[in-house]
């Protein structure tokens, strides 16, 4: 390679490298909203990064709770239109259920 072509090549690579990194990385959303309706968590598997949060909103006419099976978090009874938000500081898989209707189950994966 001629010395005169080297600087433009380096400049082109320097400009392209950040684009390749951005194009190859799919960032997780830092927040998620899980509607509760028809006696189901409508997004049964949510993934967020550590430090992100999840908000659950009850759209049913019956109260529901959001209760981690390992005790990490617990909402009170949420009436229709009410919501509960929890921030996940540590990576892991968090299983949860509605303590009023234990057949309602879902998970949050924190990466």
ChimeraX commands (.cxc) that place a marker at each C-alpha (Angstrom):
marker #1 position 0.00,0.00,0.00 radius 0.5
marker #1 position 1.29,3.43,-0.87 radius 0.5
marker #1 position 1.90,5.79,2.06 radius 0.5
marker #1 position -0.41,8.36,0.47 radius 0.5
marker #1 position -3.42,5.98,0.65 radius 0.5
marker #1 position -2.86,4.98,4.26 radius 0.5
marker #1 position -4.40,8.02,6.04 radius 0.5
marker #1 position -7.72,7.91,4.12 radius 0.5
marker #1 position -8.00,4.16,4.79 radius 0.5
marker #1 position -7.38,4.66,8.52 radius 0.5
marker #1 position -9.93,7.46,8.58 radius 0.5
marker #1 position -12.52,5.29,6.80 radius 0.5
marker #1 position -11.98,2.42,9.25 radius 0.5
marker #1 position -12.16,4.75,12.22 radius 0.5
marker #1 position -15.51,6.07,11.02 radius 0.5
marker #1 position -16.92,2.63,10.20 radius 0.5
marker #1 position -15.92,0.88,13.47 radius 0.5
marker #1 position -18.47,2.63,15.72 radius 0.5
marker #1 position -21.22,1.93,13.18 radius 0.5
marker #1 position -20.40,-1.78,13.19 radius 0.5
marker #1 position -20.55,-1.90,16.99 radius 0.5
marker #1 position -23.90,-0.08,17.08 radius 0.5
marker #1 position -25.38,-2.18,14.31 radius 0.5
marker #1 position -24.39,-5.45,16.02 radius 0.5
marker #1 position -25.64,-4.61,19.51 radius 0.5
marker #1 position -29.32,-4.80,20.28 radius 0.5
marker #1 position -29.90,-2.79,23.42 radius 0.5
marker #1 position -32.65,-3.93,25.75 radius 0.5
marker #1 position -35.24,-1.34,26.71 radius 0.5
marker #1 position -34.62,-0.01,30.22 radius 0.5
marker #1 position -38.31,-0.05,31.09 radius 0.5
marker #1 position -41.20,-2.35,30.33 radius 0.5
marker #1 position -44.92,-2.17,30.99 radius 0.5
marker #1 position -46.88,-5.35,31.59 radius 0.5
marker #1 position -50.65,-5.03,31.25 radius 0.5
marker #1 position -52.70,-7.30,33.48 radius 0.5
marker #1 position -55.96,-8.29,31.79 radius 0.5
marker #1 position -58.19,-11.31,31.36 radius 0.5
marker #1 position -56.54,-12.81,34.46 radius 0.5
marker #1 position -53.12,-12.92,32.71 radius 0.5
marker #1 position -49.88,-10.99,32.70 radius 0.5
marker #1 position -50.04,-10.01,29.03 radius 0.5
marker #1 position -46.25,-10.07,28.59 radius 0.5
marker #1 position -45.31,-13.29,30.40 radius 0.5
marker #1 position -41.57,-13.00,29.63 radius 0.5
marker #1 position -39.90,-9.59,29.88 radius 0.5
marker #1 position -36.16,-8.85,29.47 radius 0.5
marker #1 position -34.50,-5.68,30.75 radius 0.5
marker #1 position -30.95,-4.65,31.68 radius 0.5
marker #1 position -29.85,-4.42,35.31 radius 0.5
marker #1 position -31.03,-1.10,36.69 radius 0.5
marker #1 position -34.17,-1.18,34.53 radius 0.5
marker #1 position -37.71,-1.26,35.81 radius 0.5
marker #1 position -41.00,-2.95,35.08 radius 0.5
marker #1 position -44.42,-1.42,35.62 radius 0.5
marker #1 position -47.49,-3.63,35.88 radius 0.5
marker #1 position -50.90,-2.06,35.27 radius 0.5
marker #1 position -54.13,-3.80,36.22 radius 0.5
marker #1 position -56.75,-3.44,33.49 radius 0.5
marker #1 position -59.10,-6.06,35.00 radius 0.5
marker #1 position -62.13,-5.28,37.14 radius 0.5
marker #1 position -60.73,-7.63,39.81 radius 0.5
marker #1 position -57.73,-6.89,42.05 radius 0.5
marker #1 position -54.38,-8.55,41.31 radius 0.5
marker #1 position -50.94,-8.56,42.93 radius 0.5
marker #1 position -47.42,-8.82,41.55 radius 0.5
marker #1 position -45.49,-11.09,43.91 radius 0.5
marker #1 position -41.99,-12.49,43.35 radius 0.5
marker #1 position -41.79,-16.17,44.21 radius 0.5
marker #1 position -38.46,-15.53,46.01 radius 0.5
marker #1 position -39.80,-12.55,47.98 radius 0.5
marker #1 position -37.73,-9.94,46.06 radius 0.5
marker #1 position -40.79,-7.71,45.48 radius 0.5
marker #1 position -44.49,-7.59,46.25 radius 0.5
marker #1 position -47.21,-5.15,45.35 radius 0.5
marker #1 position -50.30,-4.67,47.37 radius 0.5
marker #1 position -53.63,-5.53,45.78 radius 0.5
marker #1 position -53.92,-3.46,42.59 radius 0.5
marker #1 position -57.44,-2.39,41.71 radius 0.5
marker #1 position -58.46,-1.61,38.13 radius 0.5
marker #1 position -56.32,1.23,36.74 radius 0.5
marker #1 position -53.66,0.99,39.45 radius 0.5
marker #1 position -50.02,0.15,38.76 radius 0.5
marker #1 position -46.89,-1.06,40.53 radius 0.5
marker #1 position -43.28,-0.41,39.47 radius 0.5
marker #1 position -40.16,-2.26,40.58 radius 0.5
marker #1 position -36.53,-1.47,39.69 radius 0.5
marker #1 position -34.30,-4.52,39.19 radius 0.5
marker #1 position -30.74,-3.82,40.37 radius 0.5
marker #1 position -29.24,-7.30,39.95 radius 0.5
marker #1 position -29.16,-9.67,36.97 radius 0.5
marker #1 position -31.18,-12.87,37.24 radius 0.5
marker #1 position -34.47,-14.49,36.39 radius 0.5
marker #1 position -37.33,-13.35,38.61 radius 0.5
marker #1 position -40.47,-15.49,38.62 radius 0.5
marker #1 position -43.64,-13.90,39.90 radius 0.5
marker #1 position -47.36,-14.54,40.27 radius 0.5
marker #1 position -50.59,-12.99,41.43 radius 0.5
marker #1 position -51.02,-14.10,45.04 radius 0.5
marker #1 position -54.81,-13.78,44.69 radius 0.5
marker #1 position -54.89,-15.87,41.48 radius 0.5
marker #1 position -51.76,-18.09,41.67 radius 0.5
marker #1 position -52.36,-19.57,38.20 radius 0.5
marker #1 position -51.23,-16.17,36.86 radius 0.5
marker #1 position -47.44,-16.57,36.45 radius 0.5
marker #1 position -44.67,-14.84,34.51 radius 0.5
marker #1 position -40.95,-13.95,34.59 radius 0.5
marker #1 position -38.63,-10.99,34.29 radius 0.5
marker #1 position -35.11,-11.67,32.99 radius 0.5
marker #1 position -32.57,-9.07,34.06 radius 0.5
marker #1 position -29.31,-9.12,32.09 radius 0.5
marker link #1:1,2 radius 0.2
marker link #1:2,3 radius 0.2
marker link #1:3,4 radius 0.2
marker link #1:4,5 radius 0.2
marker link #1:5,6 radius 0.2
marker link #1:6,7 radius 0.2
marker link #1:7,8 radius 0.2
marker link #1:8,9 radius 0.2
marker link #1:9,10 radius 0.2
marker link #1:10,11 radius 0.2
marker link #1:11,12 radius 0.2
marker link #1:12,13 radius 0.2
marker link #1:13,14 radius 0.2
marker link #1:14,15 radius 0.2
marker link #1:15,16 radius 0.2
marker link #1:16,17 radius 0.2
marker link #1:17,18 radius 0.2
marker link #1:18,19 radius 0.2
marker link #1:19,20 radius 0.2
marker link #1:20,21 radius 0.2
marker link #1:21,22 radius 0.2
marker link #1:22,23 radius 0.2
marker link #1:23,24 radius 0.2
marker link #1:24,25 radius 0.2
marker link #1:25,26 radius 0.2
marker link #1:26,27 radius 0.2
marker link #1:27,28 radius 0.2
marker link #1:28,29 radius 0.2
marker link #1:29,30 radius 0.2
marker link #1:30,31 radius 0.2
marker link #1:31,32 radius 0.2
marker link #1:32,33 radius 0.2
marker link #1:33,34 radius 0.2
marker link #1:34,35 radius 0.2
marker link #1:35,36 radius 0.2
marker link #1:36,37 radius 0.2
marker link #1:37,38 radius 0.2
marker link #1:38,39 radius 0.2
marker link #1:39,40 radius 0.2
marker link #1:40,41 radius 0.2
marker link #1:41,42 radius 0.2
marker link #1:42,43 radius 0.2
marker link #1:43,44 radius 0.2
marker link #1:44,45 radius 0.2
marker link #1:45,46 radius 0.2
marker link #1:46,47 radius 0.2
marker link #1:47,48 radius 0.2
marker link #1:48,49 radius 0.2
marker link #1:49,50 radius 0.2
marker link #1:50,51 radius 0.2
marker link #1:51,52 radius 0.2
marker link #1:52,53 radius 0.2
marker link #1:53,54 radius 0.2
marker link #1:54,55 radius 0.2
marker link #1:55,56 radius 0.2
marker link #1:56,57 radius 0.2
marker link #1:57,58 radius 0.2
marker link #1:58,59 radius 0.2
marker link #1:59,60 radius 0.2
marker link #1:60,61 radius 0.2
marker link #1:61,62 radius 0.2
marker link #1:62,63 radius 0.2
marker link #1:63,64 radius 0.2
marker link #1:64,65 radius 0.2
marker link #1:65,66 radius 0.2
marker link #1:66,67 radius 0.2
marker link #1:67,68 radius 0.2
marker link #1:68,69 radius 0.2
marker link #1:69,70 radius 0.2
marker link #1:70,71 radius 0.2
marker link #1:71,72 radius 0.2
marker link #1:72,73 radius 0.2
marker link #1:73,74 radius 0.2
marker link #1:74,75 radius 0.2
marker link #1:75,76 radius 0.2
marker link #1:76,77 radius 0.2
marker link #1:77,78 radius 0.2
marker link #1:78,79 radius 0.2
marker link #1:79,80 radius 0.2
marker link #1:80,81 radius 0.2
marker link #1:81,82 radius 0.2
marker link #1:82,83 radius 0.2
marker link #1:83,84 radius 0.2
marker link #1:84,85 radius 0.2
marker link #1:85,86 radius 0.2
marker link #1:86,87 radius 0.2
marker link #1:87,88 radius 0.2
marker link #1:88,89 radius 0.2
marker link #1:89,90 radius 0.2
marker link #1:90,91 radius 0.2
marker link #1:91,92 radius 0.2
marker link #1:92,93 radius 0.2
marker link #1:93,94 radius 0.2
marker link #1:94,95 radius 0.2
marker link #1:95,96 radius 0.2
marker link #1:96,97 radius 0.2
marker link #1:97,98 radius 0.2
marker link #1:98,99 radius 0.2
marker link #1:99,100 radius 0.2
marker link #1:100,101 radius 0.2
marker link #1:101,102 radius 0.2
marker link #1:102,103 radius 0.2
marker link #1:103,104 radius 0.2
marker link #1:104,105 radius 0.2
marker link #1:105,106 radius 0.2
marker link #1:106,107 radius 0.2
marker link #1:107,108 radius 0.2
marker link #1:108,109 radius 0.2
marker link #1:109,110 radius 0.2
marker link #1:110,111 radius 0.2
view
